[in-house]
Amino acid sequence: MEAEAADFLIGTGIYDITGPAAELGMMGYSMPDQKTRGISMRIRARAFVVADPVSNRRVALVIADTGIIPQGVKQRVTALLAARFGSLYTDKNVLVSASHTHSAPGAYSHYAMYDLAMLGYDKTNFNCVADGIFQSIVRAHGNLTPGNILIKSGELNNCGWNRSPIAYTNNPASETSQYTSNTDKTMTLMKFVTATGQEIGAFNWFAVHPTSMGNTNKLITGDNKGYAAYLFEKTMGTNYMAANTFVAAFAESNAGDVSPNIFWGYPNGVDDAAHMKLLGERQYMKAMELFNTASARLSGGVDFRHQYVDFSNESIDSAFMPQGEGSGHTCGAGIGVSMLAGSTEDGKGIDIGEGITYPYDISILGSVFPWEFTIMPEEQACHGEKPIILPMGSIRPQGIPLTPEVLPVQILKIGNLAIIGQPTEITTMAGRRLQETVLNALGGAVDYVVIAGLSNAYAGYTTTREEYAMQHYEGASTHFGPYSLNAYQQRFAGIASDMAAGRASAAGPVPRDISNNQILNVPGVVFDDKPLGTDFGSVETNANASYNRGATVRVVFWGAHPRNNLRIQGTFLTVEKVNTVEVCRNEKVGCDTVTVCENRVTGYTAVARDWDPETVYQWERSGIANSKVTISWTIPANTPPGQYRIRHFGNWKSGWTGAITAYEGVSRVFTVN
């Protein structure tokens, strides 16, 4: 094929970031008893590098199947990149976003607030996430090739509903009337095609929480966005073991108030997986439609701006404040009482309602606290309607606040597309305002602007001033007070104006590195044991002799703790088809010669692993140090009839020497009819 003219150098990469699959708290719902007990689907980091072939100016864009991107993870990633590539990739031109699944291992933040529910920090998971993101960028860099990027946007309905409509309707009617929906229904997709016509990647943004799986789920999964990515990659023939393969990223946008659950109600632990798959399928189908019809090419070079800002102490010019209010100021970080209610549509907290404001007499639900409730009276005036329940900025163990206050703002420009890297969960209308701010500041340099929420660090939510006044969960979780959005608008307008003018942006204050200040750590594995008379990998409950398609095969093994070896870029299980060949021979039977044929096993072909949604790897402690591993395979309807078996791989730790040794187990051969 004759090569097309290429506007960019493009490369994609994908890498496994599945952390400890047992006994580690999950990040998202803040439920101490929601600890990992297995894997539904592996989680991954997906990286895209885009470079200008003339100037060599480049950006790296990553989406990770995690709850958040803690600031320490971004610091570790850029340190690894500097050691490998020098100044080619830095915090300025690398944007790392979280998909925001609530079903991934947690305890990987250096700030204590985000590790509280997991009862400490887990270095194993931190390294798993940071190193995996780094490796995905390394792969994308290694795969750079001349190519082009096509772009298309489209509307996706019935895939997300506003979970705080009362707060949304408190925005001015003159503003809400400009939109047909109280959530952002636009999906924007980039299609990556090499100069020779090979399709190598797709990257889209769409606003919906990956909270289809509720807070009783204990199996690792990327939720609806991870499932959508899996479906897209399966369609495109992605090989997760390969260094160069097709990558599909489903990224988060202005989804702060967007739930996947309103239509059918709160996740009940029974129908969650079905709802997750339905929302994932809807995102996948819309993305594939945009991918197949995209024709507009991005053009105009590559650029980026980045700045650190202390958002606990930001003076806001009147130009960015609500009309008539003059100048403003942000506050030291604090959360409100209604944050304790949780998102009552996705992940309930304690049994109080949302909408508790200060003072109590202006609150619909103020009777819950029949006094002017606040922990920090001296901070209350700054935080306005938010009755402070936890002042994270003022609580400073070892002199370090519970949450970061120095945060990054970032804009990447890929041709005529601007990507806003914002470090919070930003609501629908707040995101719309921020997009408009950046679009105006760029002065016609771009045609598309997208929000990349939960990027480069994490500091709660961002709402509009009007939504904040209602103190629903999102407003109560907006750390820096009622004018947080205005502060973000001011700073993003500043770096966008710098970009438009071709000038550098001030670097801002350097965020602290507290990687060596972790004092409460999650314990590791002491040792593994097994019942007398058994070996690691022994089958405790075997498969049946035969199954019909659609049935579920379950095999229980005596195993070991999965923390001993995360099996990154590997698997804890395979479902294998038995390959046979018919071998015939002639035998003399009396005076006659007869042909006798038999099927001989020639090998085994893996048809499913622990990243495939039809399998489940489930771990359970038995006694003090024994482990039961249950592997399930729900047989797909298109499975060829034949003979199959299930294998389990693991590693056990000696209590005498600390040595870690590999083991494996295998089920009986069974027939699929």
Legacy VTK file of the C-alpha trace (Angstrom):
# vtk DataFile Version 3.0
C-alpha trace
ASCII
DATASET POLYDATA
POINTS 673 float
0.000 0.000 0.000
1.249 3.465 -0.874
1.899 5.538 2.247
-0.204 8.644 2.911
1.310 11.935 3.965
1.567 11.839 7.755
0.761 14.756 10.055
2.167 13.083 13.162
4.268 10.311 14.597
1.887 8.047 16.514
2.384 5.081 18.827
0.239 3.039 21.188
1.081 0.783 24.116
-0.754 -1.271 26.727
0.440 -2.858 29.976
-1.015 -4.814 32.885
-1.543 -2.950 36.191
-3.529 -5.598 38.097
-2.449 -5.300 41.725
-2.914 -7.659 44.684
-6.012 -9.766 44.031
-6.598 -10.674 47.676
-7.020 -8.825 50.972
-6.375 -5.292 49.724
-9.009 -2.579 50.026
-10.505 -1.247 46.822
-10.321 2.452 45.927
-13.552 4.338 45.346
-16.360 3.552 47.759
-14.264 3.931 50.944
-15.700 0.719 52.404
-13.127 -0.944 54.706
-14.652 -4.387 54.154
-14.521 -4.137 50.347
-11.250 -6.001 49.917
-10.087 -7.794 46.806
-10.939 -11.487 46.587
-10.122 -12.256 42.999
-10.229 -11.096 39.396
-13.146 -10.689 37.034
-11.029 -8.902 34.403
-7.446 -7.654 34.528
-6.947 -3.905 34.529
-4.513 -2.081 32.265
-2.772 1.182 31.388
-3.251 2.323 27.802
-0.811 4.875 26.377
-0.774 6.986 23.227
2.230 9.057 22.148
1.832 11.769 19.514
4.799 13.724 18.145
5.232 16.474 15.589
7.629 15.006 12.985
9.134 18.434 12.287
9.597 19.982 15.732
9.743 16.640 17.619
7.437 18.237 20.193
5.379 15.449 21.685
2.766 14.438 24.232
1.924 11.177 25.971
-1.670 10.461 26.907
-2.493 7.577 29.273
-5.715 6.156 30.679
-5.355 3.704 33.562
-8.041 1.368 34.909
-7.724 2.778 38.431
-9.884 4.710 40.858
-7.652 7.790 40.826
-4.184 8.904 39.752
-2.499 9.954 42.999
0.109 12.676 42.653
2.817 10.269 43.808
2.057 7.917 40.927
2.555 10.712 38.386
5.799 11.694 40.143
7.067 8.115 39.990
6.099 7.736 36.323
7.906 10.911 35.270
10.983 9.938 37.315
11.125 6.586 35.519
10.659 8.313 32.164
13.469 10.772 32.941
15.813 7.902 33.787
14.950 6.194 30.493
14.473 9.078 28.045
16.051 12.151 29.629
13.951 15.275 29.059
11.801 13.786 26.292
8.850 13.034 28.601
8.163 15.168 31.683
5.279 16.127 33.938
4.546 18.900 31.435
3.814 16.760 28.365
2.605 13.525 29.987
-1.068 13.382 30.949
-2.228 10.389 33.005
-5.944 9.920 33.690
-7.879 7.393 35.755
-10.889 5.621 34.307
-12.286 5.856 37.870
-13.340 2.252 38.283
-14.304 1.586 41.910
-13.305 -2.089 41.626
-9.518 -1.827 41.503
-7.016 -2.276 44.354
-6.319 0.852 46.396
-3.813 1.996 49.049
-1.429 3.520 46.489
-1.636 7.213 47.399
1.055 8.969 49.397
-1.635 11.183 50.965
-3.274 9.537 53.967
-6.866 10.539 53.164
-7.012 8.232 50.164
-5.566 5.250 52.052
-7.732 5.492 55.180
-10.372 2.979 54.091
-7.628 0.512 53.117
-5.987 0.943 56.539
-2.641 1.952 55.119
-0.343 2.278 52.138
0.583 -0.642 49.894
3.911 -0.221 48.088
3.335 -3.342 46.006
0.216 -1.865 44.449
1.821 1.576 44.083
4.710 0.077 42.122
2.356 -2.070 40.079
0.320 0.943 38.946
3.212 3.374 38.417
5.510 0.889 36.713
2.692 -0.357 34.483
1.861 3.168 33.340
5.549 3.740 32.637
5.792 0.513 30.639
2.741 1.443 28.565
4.435 4.722 27.584
7.692 2.896 26.821
5.777 0.624 24.470
3.949 3.512 22.798
7.274 5.301 22.319
8.837 2.186 20.828
5.941 1.833 18.398
6.115 5.393 17.021
5.483 5.507 13.296
4.250 8.124 10.796
0.491 8.381 10.836
-2.644 10.449 11.138
-5.370 10.994 13.690
-9.013 11.179 12.666
-11.618 12.646 14.993
-15.367 12.428 15.347
-17.953 13.270 18.004
-21.415 11.841 18.489
-24.231 11.674 21.013
-24.668 8.642 23.263
-27.962 8.550 25.132
-29.217 6.072 27.722
-25.734 5.601 29.155
-25.605 7.879 32.187
-27.984 9.950 34.270
-27.510 12.963 36.547
-27.405 11.802 40.157
-27.759 15.315 41.622
-30.472 16.925 39.472
-31.543 19.279 42.265
-28.051 20.747 42.407
-27.882 20.925 38.602
-31.167 22.841 38.361
-29.795 25.431 40.774
-27.616 26.637 37.893
-29.099 29.652 36.073
-32.049 28.771 33.851
-30.479 30.915 31.143
-27.562 28.471 31.174
-29.339 25.132 31.561
-31.766 26.069 28.770
-28.850 26.019 26.320
-28.546 22.238 26.734
-30.948 19.409 26.015
-29.646 17.220 28.840
-28.392 17.568 32.398
-25.423 15.332 31.529
-22.905 15.619 28.715
-23.952 13.079 26.077
-21.060 13.762 23.686
-18.481 11.086 23.009
-15.367 12.369 21.237
-13.085 9.794 19.632
-9.617 9.895 18.092
-8.750 7.195 15.548
-5.054 6.431 15.055
-4.041 5.215 11.585
-0.499 4.698 10.303
0.649 6.188 7.012
0.305 2.715 5.483
-3.342 2.512 6.553
-3.025 0.264 9.610
-5.478 1.078 12.402
-3.507 0.997 15.663
-5.669 2.691 18.255
-8.780 4.507 19.400
-9.134 6.949 22.274
-12.453 8.388 23.412
-13.843 10.527 26.208
-17.336 10.057 27.590
-18.831 11.182 30.890
-20.176 8.373 33.073
-19.029 6.915 36.375
-17.641 3.354 36.182
-19.710 2.418 39.237
-21.986 -0.217 37.759
-20.330 -2.680 40.135
-21.424 -1.738 43.641
-19.598 -1.625 46.946
-20.172 -5.314 47.699
-18.108 -6.398 44.685
-14.680 -7.807 45.555
-13.483 -8.909 42.131
-11.052 -6.661 40.254
-12.559 -5.160 37.105
-12.362 -2.014 35.003
-16.173 -1.793 35.274
-18.158 -0.461 32.298
-15.252 1.436 30.732
-12.836 -1.457 31.131
-15.397 -3.828 29.634
-15.977 -1.464 26.695
-12.227 -1.346 26.038
-12.041 -5.149 26.173
-14.872 -5.509 23.636
-13.254 -2.998 21.264
-9.839 -4.632 21.559
-11.291 -8.109 21.085
-12.973 -6.914 17.891
-9.659 -5.483 16.671
-7.650 -8.598 17.547
-5.576 -7.121 20.376
-2.881 -9.412 21.762
-2.324 -8.438 25.396
0.974 -10.305 25.470
2.428 -8.364 22.525
4.481 -5.171 22.725
2.864 -3.768 19.581
-0.883 -4.262 19.295
-4.132 -2.356 18.878
-5.156 -0.256 21.909
-8.612 1.142 22.741
-8.964 3.684 25.556
-12.264 4.708 27.155
-11.480 7.788 29.208
-13.384 9.818 31.779
-14.700 13.322 31.205
-16.963 15.697 33.171
-18.718 12.840 34.968
-18.718 14.184 38.522
-22.516 14.026 38.749
-23.148 11.284 36.155
-24.236 7.847 37.375
-24.745 4.626 35.396
-27.336 3.432 37.903
-30.289 5.849 38.010
-32.393 3.930 35.482
-32.439 0.658 37.483
-31.485 1.868 40.924
-28.754 1.325 43.460
-26.323 -1.551 42.746
-27.730 -4.601 44.529
-24.836 -7.021 44.124
-26.991 -9.358 42.035
-27.547 -7.557 38.738
-24.423 -5.380 38.824
-22.422 -7.412 36.301
-25.286 -7.435 33.799
-25.715 -3.671 34.122
-21.950 -3.163 33.823
-21.871 -5.151 30.597
-24.869 -3.280 29.183
-23.296 0.147 29.840
-19.980 -1.118 28.499
-21.619 -2.459 25.353
-23.350 0.871 24.738
-20.064 2.768 25.006
-18.305 0.182 22.831
-20.974 0.315 20.118
-20.962 4.121 19.958
-17.153 4.191 19.907
-17.055 1.629 17.108
-19.589 3.655 15.129
-17.449 6.792 15.474
-14.302 4.807 14.689
-15.782 3.399 11.482
-17.111 6.744 10.247
-14.408 9.205 11.375
-13.006 11.163 8.437
-11.904 14.593 9.738
-8.132 14.735 10.293
-6.495 16.548 13.160
-3.839 18.971 11.975
-1.826 21.827 13.385
1.104 20.439 15.319
1.600 19.402 18.939
1.833 21.675 21.971
1.357 21.572 25.737
1.246 23.785 28.810
1.427 22.794 32.462
1.490 24.573 35.793
1.374 23.726 39.489
-0.954 25.825 41.640
-1.593 25.989 45.380
-5.376 25.797 45.236
-5.717 26.234 48.994
-4.514 29.816 48.649
-5.596 31.146 45.270
-6.779 34.734 44.824
-9.352 34.931 42.039
-9.707 37.957 39.808
-13.204 39.389 39.489
-13.155 38.506 35.766
-13.502 34.839 36.757
-15.965 35.326 39.601
-19.774 35.259 39.455
-21.108 38.549 38.184
-21.226 41.241 40.829
-19.205 39.388 43.469
-15.856 41.106 42.992
-12.664 39.181 43.643
-12.609 35.876 45.499
-10.415 33.361 47.260
-10.145 29.619 47.686
-9.999 27.863 51.063
-7.910 25.282 52.842
-9.138 21.821 51.913
-12.202 20.559 53.744
-15.164 18.280 53.129
-18.756 18.769 54.223
-21.195 16.673 56.211
-23.049 15.487 53.099
-19.902 13.830 51.818
-20.459 11.219 54.538
-23.757 10.277 52.889
-21.808 9.077 49.890
-23.339 9.210 46.467
-26.718 7.762 47.363
-27.168 6.528 43.786
-23.816 4.746 43.439
-22.183 4.147 46.812
-24.067 5.008 49.990
-22.208 6.134 53.077
-23.694 6.606 56.537
-27.438 6.969 56.890
-27.876 10.708 56.419
-29.201 12.634 53.471
-27.420 14.837 50.983
-28.011 18.580 51.018
-26.930 19.434 54.568
-25.804 23.058 54.551
-24.514 25.712 56.924
-26.222 27.298 58.746
-28.731 24.538 59.447
-31.823 26.702 59.036
-31.279 27.080 55.271
-30.893 23.321 54.786
-33.717 21.106 53.563
-32.278 18.332 55.727
-30.902 20.585 58.418
-33.008 18.972 61.120
-30.504 16.122 61.108
-28.096 18.509 62.830
-30.245 20.996 64.810
-27.351 23.373 65.379
-24.854 25.317 63.332
-22.541 22.354 62.889
-18.914 22.782 61.830
-15.571 21.370 62.940
-13.601 24.508 62.035
-15.452 27.745 62.864
-12.515 29.865 61.675
-12.662 28.187 58.237
-16.447 28.179 57.963
-16.832 31.668 56.537
-14.585 30.773 53.614
-16.371 27.485 52.868
-19.814 29.104 52.831
-22.698 26.658 52.757
-20.463 23.650 53.451
-20.529 22.582 57.137
-16.982 21.278 57.517
-16.717 17.767 58.931
-13.050 17.115 58.060
-10.508 19.915 57.444
-7.915 17.924 55.469
-5.732 20.956 54.902
-5.425 21.674 58.624
-4.794 18.123 59.830
-1.079 17.603 59.202
0.546 14.432 60.523
4.311 14.787 59.986
3.523 18.304 58.741
1.767 16.889 55.667
-1.924 17.603 54.936
-4.278 14.675 54.396
-4.788 15.661 50.750
-2.636 17.603 48.266
-3.118 21.326 47.837
-0.493 21.940 45.132
-2.127 20.523 42.023
-1.397 20.454 38.281
-3.338 22.143 35.512
-2.468 20.980 32.016
-3.525 21.424 28.405
-2.353 19.191 25.578
-2.913 20.324 22.006
-2.960 17.692 19.281
-3.645 19.519 16.058
-6.976 21.300 16.435
-7.949 19.358 19.576
-7.309 20.661 23.105
-7.304 18.224 26.041
-7.874 19.715 29.501
-6.123 17.677 32.198
-8.043 18.473 35.397
-7.268 16.741 38.722
-10.776 16.292 40.126
-14.158 14.796 39.404
-15.771 17.738 37.674
-19.530 17.968 37.241
-21.404 18.324 33.961
-21.989 22.082 34.069
-18.648 22.857 35.680
-16.979 20.981 32.834
-18.997 22.868 30.239
-17.920 26.187 31.739
-14.276 25.117 31.852
-14.379 23.972 28.228
-15.801 27.338 27.183
-13.126 29.170 29.180
-10.312 27.272 27.476
-11.867 27.509 24.020
-12.155 31.289 24.343
-8.619 31.664 25.708
-7.137 29.643 22.844
-8.617 32.156 20.443
-9.672 29.924 17.566
-6.581 27.701 17.617
-8.697 24.575 18.130
-12.062 23.230 17.027
-12.470 20.552 19.698
-12.048 20.759 23.470
-12.416 17.784 25.807
-12.221 17.389 29.568
-9.864 14.703 30.851
-11.035 14.406 34.442
-9.123 12.731 37.270
-5.789 13.573 35.655
-2.257 13.771 37.103
-3.377 14.038 40.758
-6.580 13.831 42.773
-8.392 16.328 44.986
-12.077 15.467 45.236
-14.748 17.183 43.156
-15.363 20.471 41.369
-18.875 21.919 41.094
-20.295 25.225 39.951
-20.913 27.873 42.611
-24.654 27.277 42.326
-24.341 23.496 42.704
-22.010 23.963 45.650
-24.692 25.963 47.464
-26.975 22.908 47.491
-24.315 20.745 49.215
-25.114 17.453 47.592
-22.361 14.849 47.666
-20.390 16.562 44.884
-20.524 20.007 46.494
-19.626 18.616 49.914
-16.631 16.903 48.268
-15.359 20.083 46.572
-12.219 20.648 48.621
-11.280 24.283 48.189
-14.567 26.028 48.797
-17.363 27.600 46.755
-15.089 29.230 44.176
-12.996 26.190 43.316
-14.252 26.114 39.720
-13.537 29.821 39.316
-9.961 29.234 40.444
-9.560 26.408 37.929
-11.045 28.580 35.179
-8.580 31.346 36.000
-5.556 29.063 35.892
-6.612 27.151 32.784
-7.343 30.437 31.022
-3.831 31.530 31.935
-2.027 28.544 30.454
-4.361 28.515 27.433
-3.506 32.166 26.790
0.167 31.282 27.105
-0.306 28.562 24.516
-2.141 30.886 22.143
0.603 33.508 22.497
3.438 31.000 22.157
4.932 31.829 25.536
5.964 29.544 28.365
3.791 29.119 31.444
5.208 29.678 34.912
6.051 26.343 36.513
4.461 27.160 39.867
5.344 25.668 43.268
6.861 22.180 43.232
4.564 19.622 44.899
6.097 17.801 47.834
7.514 14.306 47.386
6.346 12.262 50.370
7.145 8.809 49.051
9.386 8.168 52.069
6.855 9.388 54.635
4.561 6.360 54.618
4.282 5.129 58.204
1.169 2.917 58.079
1.686 0.086 55.632
-0.533 -2.808 54.581
1.070 -6.091 55.752
2.288 -8.657 53.247
2.067 -12.448 53.167
3.705 -14.214 56.136
3.564 -17.747 54.723
1.317 -20.137 52.793
0.150 -23.532 53.971
-1.985 -26.407 52.691
-3.827 -29.374 54.199
-1.792 -32.453 55.063
-1.519 -34.887 52.214
-2.055 -32.288 49.503
0.214 -30.272 47.255
-0.132 -26.667 46.167
-2.269 -26.877 43.038
-4.149 -29.981 44.159
-7.777 -30.128 43.057
-10.250 -29.944 45.940
-13.416 -29.943 43.798
-13.117 -31.102 40.205
-15.059 -30.365 37.041
-17.993 -32.509 35.951
-17.551 -34.898 33.056
-19.507 -32.746 30.593
-21.302 -29.417 30.191
-23.549 -27.709 27.699
-22.668 -24.301 26.307
-23.931 -21.558 28.622
-23.210 -23.606 31.744
-20.539 -22.640 34.277
-17.586 -24.883 35.072
-16.166 -24.497 38.582
-12.950 -26.031 39.850
-11.541 -25.486 43.350
-7.783 -25.781 43.935
-5.656 -25.700 47.062
-3.598 -22.647 46.179
-1.662 -19.768 47.699
-1.910 -16.021 48.186
-1.920 -14.107 44.867
0.203 -11.322 46.360
3.236 -13.636 46.138
3.324 -13.042 42.376
0.883 -10.649 40.703
1.515 -12.411 37.386
1.764 -9.070 35.584
1.367 -9.606 31.832
0.400 -13.152 32.735
-2.586 -14.992 34.180
-3.675 -17.040 37.175
-5.627 -19.378 34.926
-6.110 -20.760 31.457
-9.034 -22.571 29.936
-7.513 -24.945 27.395
-8.979 -26.857 24.486
-7.546 -30.330 24.071
-6.110 -30.745 20.576
-6.317 -34.245 19.161
-5.504 -36.019 15.947
-7.080 -39.239 14.736
-4.514 -42.000 14.453
-5.526 -45.228 12.706
-3.848 -48.608 12.441
-4.718 -51.968 10.944
-5.182 -54.897 13.285
-5.639 -58.569 12.520
-8.824 -59.986 13.998
-9.013 -63.649 13.154
-8.826 -63.932 9.424
-9.855 -60.322 8.929
-7.934 -57.055 8.985
-9.761 -54.179 10.640
-8.872 -50.512 10.953
-8.784 -49.234 14.520
-8.729 -45.452 15.085
-8.210 -43.395 18.225
-7.833 -39.711 19.100
-4.415 -38.840 20.454
-3.686 -35.643 22.350
-1.254 -33.418 20.455
-1.367 -30.371 22.700
-3.532 -27.734 24.322
-4.723 -24.318 23.120
-5.626 -21.599 25.630
-9.064 -20.184 24.811
-9.573 -17.967 27.890
-7.479 -16.362 30.615
-8.164 -14.316 33.725
-8.672 -11.143 31.702
-11.606 -12.606 29.786
-15.024 -11.750 31.261
-16.285 -15.337 30.983
-13.731 -16.414 33.608
-13.481 -15.638 37.320
-10.459 -16.190 39.562
-11.643 -16.163 43.180
-9.441 -16.426 46.286
-10.565 -17.438 49.757
-8.625 -17.916 52.979
-9.173 -21.274 54.660
-7.993 -21.484 58.254
-4.844 -19.585 59.156
-2.734 -19.783 56.006
-4.486 -22.110 53.560
-5.907 -20.698 50.344
-8.759 -22.005 48.244
-8.783 -20.828 44.645
-12.015 -21.217 42.688
-11.799 -20.853 38.933
-15.046 -20.463 37.022
-15.649 -20.520 33.293
-19.064 -19.649 31.896
-18.970 -21.390 28.539
-19.697 -18.908 25.697
-22.448 -19.802 23.249
-19.981 -19.925 20.343
-17.550 -22.345 22.021
-16.643 -25.229 19.677
-17.683 -28.625 21.047
-14.810 -30.739 22.270
-12.676 -31.523 25.263
-11.320 -28.862 27.622
-9.464 -28.476 30.897
-8.743 -25.678 33.398
-5.257 -24.869 34.677
-4.341 -22.699 37.649
-0.982 -20.970 38.164
0.278 -19.521 41.432
3.190 -19.079 43.816
3.503 -20.115 47.468
5.672 -18.586 50.180
7.682 -20.690 52.621
7.303 -19.787 56.270
10.797 -21.128 56.972
12.912 -19.454 54.306
10.604 -16.843 52.766
11.295 -18.380 49.369
8.526 -18.057 46.804
7.967 -21.064 44.558
5.758 -21.491 41.511
3.107 -24.189 41.354
0.290 -25.158 39.016
-2.786 -27.331 39.073
-4.984 -28.858 36.404
-8.559 -30.096 36.352
-9.855 -33.264 34.777
-10.631 -33.102 31.072
-14.317 -32.385 30.461
-16.494 -32.301 27.388
-18.357 -29.276 26.052
-21.408 -30.367 24.078
LINES 1 674
673 0 1 2 3 4 5 6 7 8 9 10 11 12 13 14 15 16 17 18 19 20 21 22 23 24 25 26 27 28 29 30 31 32 33 34 35 36 37 38 39 40 41 42 43 44 45 46 47 48 49 50 51 52 53 54 55 56 57 58 59 60 61 62 63 64 65 66 67 68 69 70 71 72 73 74 75 76 77 78 79 80 81 82 83 84 85 86 87 88 89 90 91 92 93 94 95 96 97 98 99 100 101 102 103 104 105 106 107 108 109 110 111 112 113 114 115 116 117 118 119 120 121 122 123 124 125 126 127 128 129 130 131 132 133 134 135 136 137 138 139 140 141 142 143 144 145 146 147 148 149 150 151 152 153 154 155 156 157 158 159 160 161 162 163 164 165 166 167 168 169 170 171 172 173 174 175 176 177 178 179 180 181 182 183 184 185 186 187 188 189 190 191 192 193 194 195 196 197 198 199 200 201 202 203 204 205 206 207 208 209 210 211 212 213 214 215 216 217 218 219 220 221 222 223 224 225 226 227 228 229 230 231 232 233 234 235 236 237 238 239 240 241 242 243 244 245 246 247 248 249 250 251 252 253 254 255 256 257 258 259 260 261 262 263 264 265 266 267 268 269 270 271 272 273 274 275 276 277 278 279 280 281 282 283 284 285 286 287 288 289 290 291 292 293 294 295 296 297 298 299 300 301 302 303 304 305 306 307 308 309 310 311 312 313 314 315 316 317 318 319 320 321 322 323 324 325 326 327 328 329 330 331 332 333 334 335 336 337 338 339 340 341 342 343 344 345 346 347 348 349 350 351 352 353 354 355 356 357 358 359 360 361 362 363 364 365 366 367 368 369 370 371 372 373 374 375 376 377 378 379 380 381 382 383 384 385 386 387 388 389 390 391 392 393 394 395 396 397 398 399 400 401 402 403 404 405 406 407 408 409 410 411 412 413 414 415 416 417 418 419 420 421 422 423 424 425 426 427 428 429 430 431 432 433 434 435 436 437 438 439 440 441 442 443 444 445 446 447 448 449 450 451 452 453 454 455 456 457 458 459 460 461 462 463 464 465 466 467 468 469 470 471 472 473 474 475 476 477 478 479 480 481 482 483 484 485 486 487 488 489 490 491 492 493 494 495 496 497 498 499 500 501 502 503 504 505 506 507 508 509 510 511 512 513 514 515 516 517 518 519 520 521 522 523 524 525 526 527 528 529 530 531 532 533 534 535 536 537 538 539 540 541 542 543 544 545 546 547 548 549 550 551 552 553 554 555 556 557 558 559 560 561 562 563 564 565 566 567 568 569 570 571 572 573 574 575 576 577 578 579 580 581 582 583 584 585 586 587 588 589 590 591 592 593 594 595 596 597 598 599 600 601 602 603 604 605 606 607 608 609 610 611 612 613 614 615 616 617 618 619 620 621 622 623 624 625 626 627 628 629 630 631 632 633 634 635 636 637 638 639 640 641 642 643 644 645 646 647 648 649 650 651 652 653 654 655 656 657 658 659 660 661 662 663 664 665 666 667 668 669 670 671 672
